[in-house]
Amino acid sequence: MYKNTVDLPEPQQLAHRYALSTKDMEEVIENLTCYQELAELHAADGKSRWVIACQALLTAAIVAYCRPFTDNKSLGYAKQKLGTRKLESIQIRRSLHELIMTQRNTFIAHADWSARSTMLTRSGENTLSASFTAPTAGEGVDVQEFLILAGGVRQECLRHLFEQTIPSALPEGKD
C-alpha cells in the first residue's frame, strides 16, 4: 500500500512531476512512431494483424499521454497531476487533448455505458446473444497531430523542469 513518508518542497514536487511527464511523453512518441511504421506495413501487405498491433500501440499511447493529467499517488513526492494552463501545446490542440482524455476515461480505462453499451437478445429458450457498441480506442484521433502534441508537451515539460530545478529547490545529491 502507498504510504507517504516524505513531504518534499513544492518546487521539487513540481520538478518531479515535470520529469515524470517528460518520460510519459517519450513513451507516447515511441508508441506512435511504431504505430506509423506498422500502419505502413498494413498498407503494404494488407494483413489484419497490423491493425490489431496498431490499435494496441494507440491504446498504450493514450494511456501514457493521460498519466500526467490524472490524479497519481505521488503525494509529498511529486504533484498529483500536471496542470494544462501553462502548456501552450495543449492550448493549441485543446480539442485533441480533450478527445484523448475522453477516450481514456470512457473507453480505455473504464467501461462506461456511453462507450460500451450492450444489447442482450434471447432467441429461443436457452440461447442468449449479446451485441456491443465498441468504438476503437483512438477513434477520431489523428496520429500525426497526436505526435506533435506529445512532442510539444515533452518539450515544455523539459523547459519547466529546468526552470523548477534552481539550486535551492533540489538538495545536493537528492533529486
N, C-alpha and C positions, 0 to 999 in steps of 0.2 A: 504494500500500500504506500502511496505517496505521502511523504511527511516533510514539511518544510522545517529545515534545521538552521536556515540562514536567512538573513534579510539584507541583501546587497543594496548599496546606494542606488537611487533612481537612475542616474546616468549609466551605471554599469548594467542594470537590468535592461535598459533600453538598448544598449550596445549589444547585449547578448541576444535580444530579440531580433535586431538587425542582422546579426551574424547567422542565427538560425534561419531567418527568412532568405538570406542570400543562398544558403545551401539548398533550401527548398526550391528556389527558382532555378538553380543549376540542375536539380533533378527534373523539373518541368522541361527545361530546354533539352536535356538528354532524351527524355521520353518522346517529345515532339519531333526531334530530329530523327530519331529512329522510326517514328511513325511515318514521316515523309519518305524515308528510304524504303520502308515496307510497302507503302502505297504505290511507289514506282514499280516494285516487283509485282504487285497485284495487277497493275495496269499492263505490265509486260506479259504475264503468263495467265492471267485470269483465274488464278486459284483462290478459292474462298478462304483458305487458311490464313491468307494475308489480311483479309478483312477482320477476322477474329483477333489476330495479333494486333492490328491497328486499334481495334476497339479497346483491347486491354491496355495498350500504351496510352491512349487518350484518357481512359478512366484513371490510370495512375497519375497522369499529368494533372488532371483536375484535382485529385486528392492532394497531391503535393502543393499545388498552387494555393489551395484554400487553407492549408495548415496555419499560415501566419495570421489569417484573418478570422479565425475561430478561437474560442477560449481554449487555453492549454494549461496543463497542470505544471506551471512554472513559477508559482508564487514565491517571491523572495529571490529568485534566481534570474528570471527574465520576465519582461512584461507579458501579461496574459495573452495579449494579441496585438497585432500591428494595426495602427490606425491608417486610414487611407487618405486623409486630408492632405498630408504632406507629400504624397506620392503623385507627381504630375502625370506619370504614365497611366495611372489608374483614372485620373481626372479626364484624360484624353480619351480613354477607352472604357469609360464608366459602364456603358451598356454591356460590353463584353464581360467585364468583371462581374457585373450583377448576374448575367446569364450563367457564367461558370459557377458562381456561388449557389445559384438556384439549382443547377444540375446536381451539384454535390449534396445539397441539403434535402432535396426531394426525391432524387432517384438513386444516387450512388451510395451515399452513407445511410440512407433511410429508405423505407419502402412506403412512402406517402401514397395514400389512396389516389390523390390527384395525378400522380405519375405512374402508378402501377395498379389500376383498378382491375377487378376480376369479375367475370360473369360466369356463374355456375349454371349449368343446364342439365336436367335429367332427361335421359332418353331411355325409356324402359324402366323396369322396376329396380334393376341392380346396376345401372350404368349412369355414371355422373361424369360430365366433362367440364373442363374449365378453359376459358379463354382469357388472355391477359392483354392489357394495353401496356406495352413495354417499349417506350421510346428508347432509342440507343443513347448511351452516355455521350455527351458532347453534341447532341442534336442541335444544329444551328450554330455550332462553334466553328469559326474559320481558323484552321490550324496555323496558317501563316500569321494572322493577326494575333493569335494566342502566343506564338513565339515572340513576336515583337513586344507584346505586353509583358511577358515573363522576363524578357531581356531588359526591358526598361525598369521593371520593379527591382531586378537584381542590381542594376547599376545604381539606382537610387538608394537601395539598402546599403550597398558598399559605401556610398558617399556619406550617408547619415551615420554609418558605423564609425567611420574615421572622424566625423565631427564629434561623436559622443566619446571617443576614446582619448580625450585630453589627458595629459599626465596625472592630474589629480583625481580623475574618475576611476582609474584602474590601479589598484595596489601593485607594486612591482612583483612580477612572477606569479600573480594570482588572477589571471584572466580566464 
